[in-house]
Amino acid sequence: MKIRKLGNSGLEVSALGLGCMGMSFGYGPAADKKEMIALIRKAVESGVNFFDTAQIYGPFTNEELVGEALAPFRDQVIIATKFGFHFQDGKSIGLNSRPEYIRQTVEDSLKRLNIETIDLLYQHRVDPNVPIEEVAGTVKELIQEGKVKHFGLSEAGVQIIRRAHAVQPVTALQSEYSLFWREPEAEIMPTLEELGIGFVPFSPLGKGFLTGKINADTVFESNDFRNSVPRFDLENRKANQPLVDLVTDIAAQKQATPAQIALAWIFAQKPWIVPIPGTTKLERLNENIGSVSVELTASDLKQIEEAISKITIQGDRYQDAAQKMINR
């Protein structure tokens, strides 16, 4: 497994991380806990040392899963989690990044993860009711107290990133980024490069679309959130199929899989980008890890860029309620 540095922070992680959300939440029924513990531990044995969870995944059950799975490897791994949603009776009822609430929920995360220090703590979504300076200042105090090592942001815009970074250096920004969603290239990525901040793309496989396993005939589980994502409407799936066809063609040329090409493309963009694809299947984990060895040449990248320029992606990536929580 290759190692990458998240910006100028000095935090070194495996070139590929593992997003653990889907094991407990979001893509249908939660997977079998014992199987997921085995999968996470297999990832460690395969060289993955960067694991992503969050309070809201479950809620709470994913942090417990990740904590139990990684307990035997604590000194070998980097655990990232997130705060920022307000919980009442075990359910999320909106955003809350008030300093006292951050402290309370971080203590809860430490207990669920069964660790003394959170390696990377993200604000999950920007709270419009709390100045980002207060949020960054609170995390700075938690770092000084030894409860957190690094500060991250998720889905934040350029000005929020700059303001937060001025108070407490931001180690990484997490946002969606893939061949399916390239919006961060316009403003976000140049800002990260300027400030020396790492980039951790979630959904680097386009929520499964870029694997080639989803088509017009796919039926999702009733509690799979993709049912509410405009991009996955039947007509949009049909309209976006040329992107998958392109990736599949490149994969055939490189003797790789579409998923490996999608991940290799991300690796080729910047050396400080670390994607965190998620999976509940061992064969997919191994396939994703294999992407680290796939090299795309300048000619390959040019071919992809020229082909993509002729494709217009259809459909928003979130429904309205979720989109309003993204502060750009």
PLY file of the C-alpha trace (Angstrom):
ply
format ascii 1.0
element vertex 328
property float x
property float y
property float z
element edge 327
property int vertex1
property int vertex2
end_header
0.00 0.00 0.00
1.29 3.45 -0.92
1.26 6.29 1.60
0.07 9.85 1.05
0.32 13.03 3.13
-2.79 15.09 3.74
-1.49 18.51 2.76
1.16 20.12 4.93
-0.18 18.68 8.16
2.29 15.82 8.39
-0.58 13.33 8.69
0.37 10.27 6.62
-2.31 7.78 5.63
-2.73 4.92 3.20
-3.36 6.19 -0.33
-6.80 4.61 -0.13
-9.02 4.88 2.93
-12.17 2.98 3.82
-15.49 4.77 4.21
-17.51 2.78 6.74
-20.90 4.54 6.52
-22.57 1.99 4.27
-21.90 -0.81 6.71
-24.49 0.64 9.08
-26.49 3.28 7.26
-27.59 4.79 3.98
-27.48 1.99 1.43
-30.21 -0.31 2.69
-30.28 -2.53 5.81
-27.22 -2.54 8.06
-24.79 -5.31 7.20
-23.93 -8.15 9.59
-21.73 -6.75 12.36
-19.36 -9.72 12.57
-18.87 -9.69 8.82
-18.12 -5.96 8.85
-15.63 -6.31 11.70
-13.88 -9.00 9.66
-13.93 -6.76 6.57
-12.42 -3.79 8.41
-9.72 -5.99 9.89
-8.98 -7.45 6.45
-8.52 -3.89 5.20
-5.92 -3.28 7.91
-4.11 -6.49 6.98
-4.11 -5.29 3.35
-2.42 -2.01 4.23
-5.38 0.35 4.66
-4.88 2.47 7.78
-7.39 5.31 7.27
-10.98 4.70 8.39
-13.91 7.10 8.16
-17.02 7.16 10.32
-19.37 9.76 11.84
-21.79 10.23 14.70
-24.78 10.33 12.35
-24.02 7.00 10.70
-26.62 4.84 12.37
-26.82 7.15 14.27
-23.97 6.06 16.52
-23.79 2.37 15.59
-21.09 2.88 12.96
-18.70 4.48 15.45
-19.24 1.51 17.76
-18.56 -0.90 14.90
-15.39 0.89 13.82
-14.16 1.15 17.41
-14.61 -2.56 18.05
-13.11 -3.60 14.73
-10.00 -1.46 15.10
-9.34 -2.00 18.81
-6.55 -4.56 18.18
-4.83 -2.19 15.73
-5.21 1.17 17.49
-1.56 2.14 17.17
-1.54 1.27 13.45
-4.57 3.19 12.20
-5.98 6.67 11.67
-9.62 7.03 12.73
-11.68 9.96 11.42
-15.13 10.86 12.72
-17.47 13.84 12.47
-19.67 16.06 14.63
-22.25 18.67 13.72
-25.69 17.09 13.75
-28.08 17.57 16.65
-29.56 14.41 18.11
-32.72 13.97 20.10
-34.02 10.56 21.15
-31.40 8.95 18.95
-32.43 10.80 15.80
-30.92 13.73 13.93
-33.08 16.86 14.02
-30.76 19.33 12.29
-27.37 20.97 12.65
-25.63 21.94 15.88
-22.02 23.06 16.16
-22.32 25.09 19.36
-19.06 24.75 21.33
-20.65 23.04 24.32
-22.44 20.57 22.03
-19.24 19.79 20.13
-17.55 18.96 23.45
-20.44 16.78 24.59
-20.68 14.79 21.38
-16.89 14.39 21.06
-16.84 12.80 24.52
-19.59 10.45 23.33
-17.60 9.61 20.17
-14.49 8.82 22.20
-16.48 6.35 24.29
-18.14 4.69 21.29
-14.84 4.40 19.45
-13.14 3.27 22.67
-10.18 5.55 22.07
-8.49 8.36 23.99
-7.83 10.62 20.99
-9.64 11.16 17.69
-7.04 11.30 14.93
-9.08 13.48 12.57
-12.25 15.30 13.65
-14.41 16.85 10.95
-17.27 19.30 11.22
-19.79 17.26 9.21
-21.74 20.22 7.86
-21.26 23.95 8.31
-23.70 25.31 10.91
-24.97 28.72 9.71
-25.91 29.64 13.28
-22.40 29.26 14.73
-19.42 31.31 13.44
-16.81 28.96 12.03
-14.22 30.74 14.18
-16.01 29.41 17.29
-16.06 25.91 15.86
-12.37 25.99 14.94
-11.52 27.50 18.32
-13.34 24.70 20.12
-11.52 22.03 18.13
-8.25 23.85 18.80
-8.94 23.53 22.53
-9.75 19.84 22.11
-6.42 19.39 20.30
-4.61 21.18 23.14
-6.36 18.88 25.62
-5.20 15.78 23.73
-8.68 14.62 22.74
-8.20 15.37 19.04
-5.11 15.40 16.80
-6.30 16.99 13.55
-9.16 19.26 12.43
-11.18 18.71 9.27
-14.15 20.22 7.45
-16.77 18.55 5.27
-18.57 20.16 2.34
-17.36 23.62 3.34
-16.87 26.47 0.87
-13.77 28.54 0.21
-14.46 31.37 2.64
-15.39 29.00 5.46
-12.19 27.02 4.84
-10.07 30.17 4.97
-11.71 31.49 8.13
-11.43 28.17 9.94
-7.82 27.63 8.83
-6.84 31.03 10.26
-7.92 29.89 13.73
-6.88 26.23 13.68
-5.02 24.75 10.69
-7.30 22.47 8.72
-5.71 19.12 7.92
-8.29 17.86 5.43
-11.49 18.76 3.63
-13.93 15.98 2.88
-16.34 16.49 0.00
-17.79 14.48 -2.84
-15.46 14.22 -5.83
-15.30 11.81 -8.73
-15.62 11.61 -12.49
-19.34 11.92 -11.70
-18.99 15.13 -9.64
-16.14 17.54 -10.41
-17.42 20.77 -8.89
-14.54 20.99 -6.34
-12.06 21.56 -9.18
-13.27 25.12 -9.78
-12.58 26.79 -6.42
-12.17 24.24 -3.64
-9.09 22.37 -4.85
-7.03 25.45 -5.75
-7.73 26.80 -2.26
-6.70 23.53 -0.62
-3.47 23.52 -2.62
-2.74 27.12 -1.66
-3.30 26.48 2.04
-1.67 23.05 2.19
-4.86 21.17 3.09
-5.48 17.55 2.10
-8.57 16.42 0.21
-10.58 13.33 1.15
-13.20 12.59 -1.52
-16.23 10.60 -0.47
-18.34 8.78 -3.06
-15.28 8.51 -5.36
-17.19 5.81 -7.26
-20.23 8.05 -7.75
-22.23 6.20 -5.07
-21.65 3.01 -7.01
-22.56 4.36 -10.44
-19.00 4.32 -11.78
-18.54 0.63 -10.99
-20.75 -0.28 -13.94
-22.96 -2.34 -11.64
-25.88 0.12 -11.74
-28.07 0.58 -14.79
-31.64 1.41 -15.81
-32.84 -1.93 -14.44
-31.35 -1.53 -10.96
-33.82 -1.49 -8.06
-32.50 -0.13 -4.76
-33.56 -1.27 -1.29
-36.47 0.75 0.10
-34.23 2.49 2.67
-31.38 3.15 0.24
-30.95 6.93 0.11
-30.19 6.80 -3.61
-33.93 6.45 -4.12
-34.18 10.16 -3.24
-31.12 11.32 -5.19
-32.15 13.04 -8.45
-29.03 11.77 -10.19
-30.33 8.23 -9.75
-33.76 8.83 -11.26
-34.37 6.33 -14.04
-34.14 8.91 -16.83
-30.97 10.42 -15.38
-29.38 7.00 -15.03
-30.03 6.43 -18.72
-28.70 9.89 -19.62
-25.53 9.39 -17.57
-24.74 5.92 -18.92
-22.19 7.29 -21.46
-19.90 8.18 -18.56
-19.97 4.60 -17.32
-19.39 3.34 -20.86
-16.33 5.56 -21.12
-14.85 4.32 -17.86
-15.60 0.73 -18.87
-13.80 1.21 -22.19
-10.72 2.65 -20.47
-10.80 -0.24 -18.00
-10.72 -2.77 -20.82
-7.70 -1.00 -22.33
-5.85 -1.02 -18.99
-6.90 -4.55 -17.96
-8.58 -3.12 -14.91
-12.14 -2.69 -13.65
-14.27 0.45 -14.04
-14.01 1.08 -10.28
-10.22 0.88 -10.43
-10.10 3.36 -13.29
-12.38 5.79 -11.43
-10.12 5.63 -8.37
-6.89 5.76 -10.38
-8.20 8.93 -12.05
-8.59 10.54 -8.62
-5.08 9.48 -7.56
-3.72 11.09 -10.73
-5.22 14.50 -9.98
-3.13 15.52 -6.94
-0.73 13.71 -4.58
-2.60 15.03 -1.52
-5.94 13.42 -2.39
-7.02 10.30 -0.50
-10.35 8.79 -1.61
-12.44 6.75 0.85
-14.67 4.36 -1.11
-16.98 2.27 1.02
-18.05 -1.34 0.61
-19.57 -4.24 2.50
-18.03 -6.90 0.26
-14.54 -8.36 0.52
-14.15 -8.73 -3.24
-14.95 -5.03 -3.70
-12.46 -4.10 -0.98
-9.76 -6.06 -2.77
-10.77 -4.54 -6.10
-10.55 -1.01 -4.68
-7.18 -1.68 -3.09
-5.99 -2.89 -6.49
-6.64 0.59 -7.90
-3.55 1.89 -6.11
-1.41 -0.04 -8.59
-3.25 1.20 -11.70
-1.25 3.90 -13.45
-2.95 6.29 -15.84
-0.57 7.95 -18.28
-0.81 11.52 -19.47
-2.26 10.11 -22.69
-4.88 8.14 -20.74
-5.86 11.22 -18.77
-6.11 13.31 -21.92
-8.29 10.68 -23.55
-10.61 10.66 -20.53
-10.77 14.44 -20.39
-11.59 14.80 -24.07
-14.33 12.18 -23.86
-15.86 13.62 -20.69
-16.01 17.09 -22.21
-18.68 15.74 -24.58
-20.83 14.30 -21.75
-23.28 16.36 -19.72
-24.12 14.79 -16.36
-27.83 14.93 -15.56
-29.44 15.28 -12.13
-28.57 17.01 -8.84
-26.56 15.04 -6.29
-28.96 15.68 -3.40
-32.61 16.45 -2.90
-33.38 20.00 -1.76
-33.34 19.44 2.03
-29.88 17.84 1.99
-28.54 20.33 -0.54
-29.42 23.24 1.77
-27.02 21.84 4.37
-24.06 22.30 2.03
-22.38 25.64 2.56
-20.33 26.65 -0.44
0 1
1 2
2 3
3 4
4 5
5 6
6 7
7 8
8 9
9 10
10 11
11 12
12 13
13 14
14 15
15 16
16 17
17 18
18 19
19 20
20 21
21 22
22 23
23 24
24 25
25 26
26 27
27 28
28 29
29 30
30 31
31 32
32 33
33 34
34 35
35 36
36 37
37 38
38 39
39 40
40 41
41 42
42 43
43 44
44 45
45 46
46 47
47 48
48 49
49 50
50 51
51 52
52 53
53 54
54 55
55 56
56 57
57 58
58 59
59 60
60 61
61 62
62 63
63 64
64 65
65 66
66 67
67 68
68 69
69 70
70 71
71 72
72 73
73 74
74 75
75 76
76 77
77 78
78 79
79 80
80 81
81 82
82 83
83 84
84 85
85 86
86 87
87 88
88 89
89 90
90 91
91 92
92 93
93 94
94 95
95 96
96 97
97 98
98 99
99 100
100 101
101 102
102 103
103 104
104 105
105 106
106 107
107 108
108 109
109 110
110 111
111 112
112 113
113 114
114 115
115 116
116 117
117 118
118 119
119 120
120 121
121 122
122 123
123 124
124 125
125 126
126 127
127 128
128 129
129 130
130 131
131 132
132 133
133 134
134 135
135 136
136 137
137 138
138 139
139 140
140 141
141 142
142 143
143 144
144 145
145 146
146 147
147 148
148 149
149 150
150 151
151 152
152 153
153 154
154 155
155 156
156 157
157 158
158 159
159 160
160 161
161 162
162 163
163 164
164 165
165 166
166 167
167 168
168 169
169 170
170 171
171 172
172 173
173 174
174 175
175 176
176 177
177 178
178 179
179 180
180 181
181 182
182 183
183 184
184 185
185 186
186 187
187 188
188 189
189 190
190 191
191 192
192 193
193 194
194 195
195 196
196 197
197 198
198 199
199 200
200 201
201 202
202 203
203 204
204 205
205 206
206 207
207 208
208 209
209 210
210 211
211 212
212 213
213 214
214 215
215 216
216 217
217 218
218 219
219 220
220 221
221 222
222 223
223 224
224 225
225 226
226 227
227 228
228 229
229 230
230 231
231 232
232 233
233 234
234 235
235 236
236 237
237 238
238 239
239 240
240 241
241 242
242 243
243 244
244 245
245 246
246 247
247 248
248 249
249 250
250 251
251 252
252 253
253 254
254 255
255 256
256 257
257 258
258 259
259 260
260 261
261 262
262 263
263 264
264 265
265 266
266 267
267 268
268 269
269 270
270 271
271 272
272 273
273 274
274 275
275 276
276 277
277 278
278 279
279 280
280 281
281 282
282 283
283 284
284 285
285 286
286 287
287 288
288 289
289 290
290 291
291 292
292 293
293 294
294 295
295 296
296 297
297 298
298 299
299 300
300 301
301 302
302 303
303 304
304 305
305 306
306 307
307 308
308 309
309 310
310 311
311 312
312 313
313 314
314 315
315 316
316 317
317 318
318 319
319 320
320 321
321 322
322 323
323 324
324 325
325 326
326 327
